[in-house]
Amino acid sequence: MNQQTLKAPVHIKGVGLHTGVEVDLVLHPAPADHGFKFKRVDLDGQPVIDALASNVVSTDRGTTLTKGEAKVFTTEHVLAALVGSKIDNCLLELNAPETPILDGSSRPFIEAIAKVGVEEQDAPRREFVIDEVIRYYNEEEDIEIIALPADEYQVTVMVDYQTRVLGSQNAHIDHIDEFATQIAPARTFSFLHELEFLLDNGLIKGGDLNNAIVYVDKEVNDETMKKLRKAFDKDSVKVKPNGILDNLDLHFPNEAARHKLLDVIGDLALAGRNIRGRIIATKPGHKANTEFAKILQNTIRKEDARPKAPKIDLNATPHYDVVEIMKRLPHRPPFLLVDRILEISENHVVGMKAVTMNEAFFVGHFPGAPVMPGVLQIEALAQVGGILALSTVPDPENYLTYFLKIDGVKFKQKVTPGDMLTFRLELTEPIRRGIVQMHGQVFVGEQLITEASLMAQITKEK
């Protein structure tokens, strides 16, 4: 599947839940590999904040991102909507410090995105494939988030508030396509004692009974009801039989758990990559979610830094077979150590060799424990590099290449009979006066076995 972005800009207006500031949010199409970024157009220089876990500065009542002095509050709902819409690249432009709360869910964002649609881009989707268990555990709060291998992005959330009105709940999705209908409508929620604290401290200025479910977890007196009527500008505020304040009906019996799942998806978008795997979150919150996103982001960075083996198709016709190779190289068996050239360009070459027990060097290296000598691995690498070097002259059969220097040689794993070696060499400098400088890598499957930097000289035979 290729990456996707919006077909056209999406304009959304609303009020920030905590700041109470009116905001214009515009979701713009973005180029491939752009990811999600927030742009504060109301600030000098219009700073751009990458939506990455490493930029999280606060998780108090929402996830806040920062770059320098610029901040964006409550990012999780719109990020969840982008993930749920299978969008990979978007520039989120806003003229205030907080995204609009709207109805407290991701549904308004989902609906606005659906109106303009998405378009496919000419680049493959970048996924972080979970291939081993990744775990975050907060022992003090007994919070656990685990990532497990799976064929789809799946999320399960379990919460336990141990209150009379809201006890244990769970929610799950087995495919991100379920997000729009099953998770996006779930609204944010609060307990009455939390709401009172926020109101008393001026920390919730854009809320009303239409964008937050309020669970009444304490006895309500006349003073509290008076305070709520004033805060929400209502003539009457009552507690429903199911323990929530009125003017709002639950969309789902387990709406609280579904909203927690929504938050998990929005916060894990900060890992910076689409996830293929199953996430199981027990008692999650923004702090735990973003800490887990940091673990994922760091894991992705390490994977990205790891050398990648060339993708080869053994059924494809090689660029040069062994006969063509011998027309270009002077080497002959048993010292010809490359079987095929699979790719070649002006600055790189990919070759391969099948290592068999019939190799002459295994007779003495070592009897009973055959291992390909490291020096011959370097020689094989150099022969493949020689093909690249000699491709720059019109009559390669009349030239030879000679080693001048080898640097940074690293042998990471041994090579034994049955291994299929893939060689990749790339020029590190343009060829000048016959001097060739290359960096080479040897792979078995996806694993880097050997690497070295080589310098050689192309010389015409006399």
C-alpha positions, 0 to 999 in steps of 0.5 A, spaced: 500 500 500 502 506 498 502 513 502 496 517 502 494 524 503 488 529 503 485 531 496 484 538 498 485 542 505 480 541 510 477 547 514 475 546 521 473 551 527 472 551 534 474 552 541 480 549 545 477 545 551 482 548 556 484 555 553 477 557 551 480 560 545 477 560 538 481 556 533 481 555 525 485 549 524 486 547 517 489 540 515 493 541 508 495 535 503 503 534 504 508 530 500 510 523 501 514 522 507 512 528 510 508 525 516 504 529 521 506 536 523 503 542 526 504 549 524 503 555 528 501 561 523 499 566 529 506 566 531 513 569 529 516 565 523 510 560 523 514 555 527 513 547 525 512 542 530 513 535 528 508 530 531 513 526 534 513 523 541 520 526 542 517 533 542 512 531 548 512 536 553 506 535 557 501 530 558 497 534 563 489 533 561 492 532 554 498 531 549 502 537 548 507 538 543 513 543 543 518 546 539 522 552 542 517 557 545 511 554 540 506 549 543 500 545 541 495 542 546 490 537 545 493 533 539 491 526 540 483 527 537 485 530 531 491 525 530 487 519 531 482 521 526 488 522 521 490 515 523 483 512 522 482 515 516 489 512 513 492 518 512 500 518 512 502 525 511 498 532 513 500 539 515 496 541 521 495 549 520 492 552 526 492 560 529 492 558 536 495 554 541 490 548 542 486 544 537 478 545 537 475 540 542 468 540 538 464 534 541 470 531 545 471 526 540 474 524 533 468 524 529 468 531 527 475 530 524 473 524 521 467 527 517 471 533 515 476 529 512 471 524 509 468 530 505 474 532 501 477 524 501 484 522 500 489 520 495 494 515 494 501 518 493 507 515 489 511 512 495 510 506 499 507 506 506 512 506 511 510 501 517 513 499 523 512 492 523 512 489 530 516 482 530 517 481 537 514 483 544 515 491 546 513 492 553 512 498 557 510 497 565 509 503 570 509 499 577 507 504 581 500 505 577 500 498 575 499 501 567 502 496 562 502 497 554 504 491 550 506 491 542 505 484 539 506 481 532 500 481 528 498 482 521 494 488 522 494 494 526 489 492 532 488 495 539 485 493 545 484 497 551 482 495 558 480 500 564 478 499 571 476 506 575 474 502 581 468 507 582 460 506 583 459 509 577 464 507 572 468 500 574 471 496 569 471 496 561 474 494 555 474 496 548 478 493 541 478 494 534 481 488 529 482 493 523 483 500 523 477 501 518 473 500 524 475 506 527 470 511 524 464 508 526 466 504 533 471 509 536 471 516 533 464 518 536 467 516 543 467 523 547 472 525 552 470 524 559 471 526 566 469 525 573 465 530 577 471 531 582 476 532 577 471 537 573 470 541 580 478 542 580 479 544 573 473 549 574 476 552 581 482 553 578 480 556 571 483 550 567 477 548 563 474 554 559 472 551 552 467 546 555 460 545 555 455 539 556 456 537 549 463 535 549 465 531 555 461 526 559 461 527 566 461 521 571 458 523 578 462 519 582 461 523 589 455 526 592 452 532 589 450 538 593 446 544 591 453 548 591 456 544 586 450 544 582 449 551 582 457 552 580 455 547 574 449 551 572 454 557 572 460 554 568 455 551 563 451 557 562 445 552 563 438 553 567 438 546 569 443 541 570 441 534 573 444 527 574 441 521 570 440 515 573 446 512 569 450 516 573 452 522 568 450 529 567 444 530 563 444 534 556 448 528 553 447 521 552 452 515 551 453 513 544 456 506 547 455 503 554 463 502 554 464 509 551 469 511 556 474 505 554 473 507 547 475 514 548 481 511 551 482 507 545 482 513 541 487 516 545 492 511 545 491 511 537 492 518 537 498 518 542 501 512 538 501 516 532 507 520 535 511 514 534 512 517 527 510 511 523 504 506 521 504 500 526 503 493 524 502 489 530 497 488 536 497 494 542 494 491 548 493 497 553 491 496 561 489 502 564 492 507 559 493 515 559 497 520 556 503 519 560 503 512 559 501 512 551 507 517 550 512 514 554 510 507 550 510 512 543 517 514 545 520 507 546 517 505 539 520 512 536 527 510 539 526 503 536 524 505 529 530 510 529 535 504 531 531 500 525 532 506 520 540 506 522 541 499 521 544 497 514 538 494 509 540 488 505 538 489 497 532 487 495 533 481 490 529 477 486 533 470 484 528 469 479 530 475 475 535 475 469 541 478 472 545 484 469 551 480 468 551 472 469 558 469 470 560 468 463 559 476 462 563 477 469 569 473 466 569 478 460 570 484 465 574 481 470 581 477 470 579 472 475 578 465 474 576 459 478 577 458 484 579 465 485 572 468 482 568 469 488 562 473 484 556 469 481 552 474 478 551 482 478 544 484 479 544 491 479 549 496 477 548 504 476 553 510 475 555 509 483 552 503 486 553 495 484 549 489 487 552 482 486 551 475 489 555 469 491 552 462 493 557 459 498 558 451 497 562 446 500 565 445 494 569 452 495 577 450 495 578 454 501 574 449 505 579 444 505 583 447 509 579 453 513 577 449 517 577 441 517 571 439 520 568 447 521 568 450 514 568 458 515 569 462 509 576 466 510 574 474 512 580 476 507 576 472 501 570 476 503 573 482 502 576 479 496 569 478 493 567 485 495 572 488 491 571 483 485 564 486 485 566 493 486 571 492 480 565 491 476 563 497 478 569 501 477 571 497 470 564 499 468 566 507 467 571 505 461 569 503 454 574 496 454 574 493 461 577 487 458 584 491 457 584 494 465 585 491 471 584 494 478 588 494 484 587 495 492 590 501 495 587 501 501 582 498 506 579 501 512 574 500 517 573 492 516 568 489 520 566 482 521 560 481 524 558 474 523 561 468 520 560 465 513 559 458 512 557 453 506 550 454 504 550 462 505 547 466 500 552 472 500 549 479 497 554 484 496 552 492 495 558 497 494 557 504 493 561 510 491 563 515 496 567 519 492 567 521 484 572 517 480 578 521 479 584 519 475 582 512 476 582 512 483 576 509 486 573 509 493 567 505 495 564 503 501 561 495 501 557 491 505 556 483 505 549 481 507 546 474 508 539 475 508 537 481 512 543 480 516 549 485 515 555 480 515 561 484 513 563 491 511 569 495 509 571 501 505 575 500 499 580 504 495 583 501 488 586 504 482 584 502 475 590 501 471 590 499 463 594 493 462 601 495 458 
